[in-house]
Amino acid sequence: MTTVEDVLFAIAQWLPESDGVTVSGGEPFDQPEALRDLLREIRLRTNADVLVFSGYPIEKITDQLDDMAGLIDALISDPYSIEALQTLALRGSDNQRLNILTPLGNAKFSSYQREAVSSDRKFDLMMDDTGQVWMAGIPGRDDFKRLTEILSAQDHKIFTTQDRSAGTPRRKAND
């Protein structure tokens, strides 16, 4: 099990250089105490803005948000829907809402209350010493499909966090 201390250790070297921290993946509000503790520690270490993604509607997590007042600057709420359009900035699907929760959140995120433009669809790539690569960002609808096809044509394997959460073994692209 990953602890709050493990996460803080993993991100410690990047916090001084970061202008923002994003919490996503899995469901952060399924572990509200750990999320609160993590965000408190992040606030002690940096003045960076904090953006959290949740699959829950904001109306279902108001008690948890009250307990984390001032720790989350902006929240993308509501579940990702593959059937929904993908035209809004910062969101994976248009049913998701951008909720501004603090003055810093207003300063940093209010400009994203708009339709997405092509420059919004960028990825950060990170690689560890073993050659494992991570991507961070909000992909376009078919970005991973195109990436899978390109990598498969070059005999590379791809494994996503979606595969990991479903217990799918590593696979060759397009398997």
Sine and cosine of phi, psi and omega as CSV:
sin_phi,cos_phi,sin_psi,cos_psi,sin_omega,cos_omega
0.00,0.00,0.70,-0.71,0.03,-1.00
-0.99,0.11,0.74,-0.67,0.00,-1.00
-0.99,-0.17,0.23,-0.97,0.09,-1.00
-0.85,0.52,-0.65,0.76,0.01,-1.00
-0.89,0.46,-0.62,0.78,0.05,-1.00
-0.87,0.49,-0.71,0.71,0.00,-1.00
-0.91,0.42,-0.72,0.70,0.01,-1.00
-0.87,0.50,-0.65,0.76,0.04,-1.00
-0.89,0.46,-0.67,0.74,-0.04,-1.00
-0.91,0.42,-0.53,0.85,-0.06,-1.00
-0.98,-0.19,-0.11,0.99,-0.12,-0.99
-0.81,0.59,-0.67,0.74,-0.07,-1.00
-0.94,0.34,-0.38,0.92,-0.03,-1.00
-1.00,-0.09,-0.35,0.94,-0.07,-1.00
-0.83,0.55,-0.69,0.73,-0.01,-1.00
-0.88,0.48,-0.43,0.90,-0.03,-1.00
-0.99,-0.10,-0.15,0.99,-0.12,-0.99
-1.00,0.07,0.61,-0.79,0.14,-0.99
-0.98,-0.20,-0.08,1.00,0.03,-1.00
-0.33,-0.94,0.42,-0.91,0.05,-1.00
-0.82,-0.57,0.76,-0.65,0.04,-1.00
-0.90,-0.44,0.74,-0.67,0.06,-1.00
-0.92,-0.40,0.86,-0.51,-0.01,-1.00
-0.43,-0.90,-0.02,-1.00,0.06,-1.00
1.00,0.06,0.65,-0.76,-0.15,-0.99
0.86,0.51,-0.62,-0.79,0.10,-0.99
-0.67,-0.74,0.97,-0.23,-0.05,-1.00
-0.81,0.58,-0.59,0.81,-0.08,-1.00
-0.99,0.16,-0.01,1.00,0.16,-0.99
-0.97,0.23,-0.22,0.98,0.07,-1.00
-0.77,-0.63,0.90,0.45,-0.17,-0.99
-0.88,0.48,-0.59,0.81,0.00,-1.00
-0.92,0.38,-0.69,0.72,0.02,-1.00
-0.91,0.42,-0.64,0.77,0.04,-1.00
-0.88,0.47,-0.73,0.68,0.02,-1.00
-0.86,0.51,-0.73,0.68,-0.01,-1.00
-0.89,0.46,-0.67,0.74,0.03,-1.00
-0.88,0.47,-0.73,0.68,-0.04,-1.00
-0.92,0.40,-0.60,0.80,0.07,-1.00
-0.87,0.49,-0.71,0.71,0.00,-1.00
-0.92,0.40,-0.62,0.78,0.05,-1.00
-0.88,0.47,-0.69,0.72,0.01,-1.00
-0.87,0.49,-0.55,0.84,0.03,-1.00
-0.95,0.32,-0.40,0.91,-0.11,-0.99
-0.98,-0.20,-0.28,0.96,-0.08,-1.00
-0.42,-0.91,0.40,-0.92,0.12,-0.99
-0.99,-0.13,0.18,0.98,-0.03,-1.00
-0.89,0.45,0.47,-0.88,0.09,-1.00
-0.95,0.30,0.40,-0.92,-0.01,-1.00
-0.83,-0.55,0.85,-0.53,0.07,-1.00
-0.91,-0.42,0.77,-0.64,0.01,-1.00
-0.85,-0.53,0.71,-0.70,0.10,-0.99
-0.98,-0.19,0.73,-0.69,0.07,-1.00
-0.67,-0.74,0.62,-0.79,0.09,-1.00
-0.99,0.16,-0.11,0.99,0.01,-1.00
-1.00,0.07,0.56,-0.83,0.19,-0.98
-0.90,0.44,0.58,-0.81,-0.03,-1.00
-0.84,0.55,-0.52,0.85,-0.03,-1.00
-0.90,0.44,-0.39,0.92,-0.02,-1.00
-1.00,0.01,-0.18,0.98,-0.04,-1.00
-0.85,-0.53,0.36,0.93,-0.04,-1.00
-0.88,0.47,-0.62,0.79,0.02,-1.00
-0.89,0.46,-0.69,0.72,0.03,-1.00
-0.91,0.42,-0.65,0.76,0.02,-1.00
-0.90,0.44,-0.62,0.78,0.05,-1.00
-0.87,0.49,-0.62,0.78,0.02,-1.00
-0.94,0.34,-0.32,0.95,-0.02,-1.00
-0.93,-0.37,0.37,0.93,-0.06,-1.00
-0.78,0.63,0.77,-0.64,0.01,-1.00
0.99,0.11,-0.12,0.99,-0.03,-1.00
-1.00,-0.06,-0.41,0.91,0.00,-1.00
-0.90,-0.44,0.85,-0.53,-0.02,-1.00
-0.99,0.11,-0.59,0.81,0.03,-1.00
-0.53,-0.85,0.53,-0.85,-0.04,-1.00
-0.77,-0.64,0.81,-0.59,0.21,-0.98
-1.00,-0.05,0.91,-0.41,-0.07,-1.00
-0.94,-0.34,0.24,-0.97,0.07,-1.00
1.00,0.05,0.50,-0.87,-0.09,-1.00
-0.95,0.33,0.55,-0.83,0.15,-0.99
-0.90,0.44,0.68,-0.73,0.04,-1.00
-0.81,-0.59,0.89,-0.45,0.00,-1.00
-0.91,0.41,-0.41,0.91,0.00,-1.00
-0.98,0.18,-0.37,0.93,-0.05,-1.00
-0.97,0.24,0.41,-0.91,0.11,-0.99
-0.89,0.47,0.27,-0.96,0.04,-1.00
-0.75,-0.66,0.96,0.28,-0.07,-1.00
-0.89,-0.45,-0.15,0.99,-0.11,-0.99
-0.99,-0.15,0.62,-0.79,0.00,-1.00
-0.88,0.47,0.59,-0.80,0.04,-1.00
0.93,0.36,-0.06,1.00,-0.08,-1.00
-0.92,-0.38,0.60,-0.80,0.06,-1.00
-0.98,0.21,-0.42,0.91,0.06,-1.00
-0.50,-0.87,0.48,-0.88,-0.15,-0.99
-0.93,0.36,-0.21,0.98,0.08,-1.00
-0.97,0.23,-0.24,0.97,-0.01,-1.00
-0.98,0.20,0.56,-0.83,-0.05,-1.00
-0.92,-0.40,0.64,-0.77,0.12,-0.99
-1.00,-0.08,0.91,-0.41,-0.03,-1.00
-0.95,-0.31,0.88,-0.48,0.02,-1.00
-1.00,0.02,0.81,-0.58,-0.14,-0.99
-0.91,-0.42,-0.28,0.96,-0.03,-1.00
-0.65,-0.76,0.25,-0.97,0.12,-0.99
-0.86,0.51,-0.63,0.78,0.07,-1.00
-0.89,0.45,-0.65,0.76,0.06,-1.00
-0.87,0.49,-0.64,0.77,0.04,-1.00
-0.90,0.44,-0.69,0.72,-0.01,-1.00
-0.90,0.43,-0.63,0.78,-0.10,-0.99
-1.00,0.01,-0.50,0.86,-0.20,-0.98
-0.88,-0.47,-0.20,0.98,-0.04,-1.00
-0.88,0.47,-0.45,0.89,0.02,-1.00
-0.94,0.35,-0.19,0.98,0.03,-1.00
-1.00,-0.06,0.13,0.99,0.09,-1.00
-0.99,0.10,0.91,0.41,-0.09,-1.00
-0.33,-0.94,0.07,-1.00,0.12,-0.99
-0.95,0.30,0.50,-0.87,0.00,-1.00
-0.96,0.28,0.51,-0.86,0.15,-0.99
-0.89,-0.46,0.25,-0.97,-0.11,-0.99
-0.84,0.54,-0.56,0.83,-0.01,-1.00
-0.93,0.36,-0.24,0.97,0.08,-1.00
-0.96,0.29,-0.38,0.92,-0.10,-0.99
-1.00,-0.07,0.92,0.40,0.02,-1.00
-0.91,-0.42,0.43,-0.90,0.05,-1.00
-0.88,-0.47,0.53,-0.85,0.26,-0.97
-0.99,-0.16,0.70,-0.71,0.05,-1.00
-0.92,-0.40,0.70,-0.71,0.04,-1.00
-0.75,-0.66,0.56,-0.83,0.01,-1.00
-0.68,-0.73,0.66,-0.75,0.05,-1.00
-1.00,-0.09,-0.04,-1.00,-0.05,-1.00
-0.91,0.41,-0.33,0.94,0.00,-1.00
-1.00,0.01,-0.11,0.99,-0.03,-1.00
1.00,-0.07,0.02,1.00,0.06,-1.00
-0.95,0.32,0.71,-0.70,-0.08,-1.00
-0.92,-0.40,0.67,-0.75,0.10,-0.99
-0.89,-0.46,0.57,-0.82,0.10,-1.00
-0.87,-0.50,0.67,-0.75,0.09,-1.00
-0.82,-0.58,0.67,-0.74,0.00,-1.00
0.56,-0.83,-0.06,-1.00,0.00,-1.00
-0.92,-0.39,0.97,-0.25,-0.07,-1.00
-0.95,0.30,0.43,-0.90,0.18,-0.98
-0.95,0.32,0.23,-0.97,-0.13,-0.99
-0.78,0.62,-0.68,0.73,-0.08,-1.00
-0.93,-0.36,0.24,0.97,-0.05,-1.00
-0.86,0.51,-0.72,0.69,-0.02,-1.00
-0.94,0.35,-0.55,0.83,0.06,-1.00
-0.89,0.46,-0.72,0.69,0.02,-1.00
-0.90,0.44,-0.67,0.74,0.02,-1.00
-0.89,0.46,-0.68,0.73,0.03,-1.00
-0.86,0.52,-0.70,0.72,0.00,-1.00
-0.90,0.44,-0.68,0.74,0.00,-1.00
-0.90,0.43,-0.73,0.68,-0.01,-1.00
-0.91,0.41,-0.64,0.77,0.02,-1.00
-0.88,0.47,-0.64,0.76,0.00,-1.00
-0.89,0.45,-0.38,0.92,0.01,-1.00
-0.97,-0.23,0.25,0.97,0.05,-1.00
0.88,0.47,0.60,0.80,0.08,-1.00
-0.97,-0.23,0.37,-0.93,0.05,-1.00
-0.98,-0.22,0.50,-0.87,0.06,-1.00
-0.76,-0.65,0.62,-0.78,0.01,-1.00
-0.61,-0.80,0.84,-0.54,-0.06,-1.00
-0.96,-0.28,0.29,-0.96,0.08,-1.00
-0.90,0.44,-0.45,0.89,0.09,-1.00
-0.90,0.43,-0.67,0.74,0.07,-1.00
-0.88,0.48,-0.70,0.71,-0.04,-1.00
-0.88,0.47,-0.70,0.71,-0.04,-1.00
-0.93,0.37,-0.42,0.91,0.03,-1.00
-1.00,0.01,-0.06,1.00,-0.01,-1.00
0.97,0.24,0.29,0.96,0.00,-1.00
-0.96,0.27,0.74,-0.68,0.03,-1.00
-0.94,0.35,0.32,-0.95,0.07,-1.00
-0.82,0.57,0.61,-0.79,-0.08,-1.00
-0.66,-0.75,0.38,-0.92,0.14,-0.99
-0.97,0.25,0.58,-0.82,0.01,-1.00
-0.79,0.61,0.68,-0.73,0.00,-1.00
0.95,0.31,0.18,0.98,0.09,-1.00
-0.96,0.28,0.00,0.00,0.00,0.00
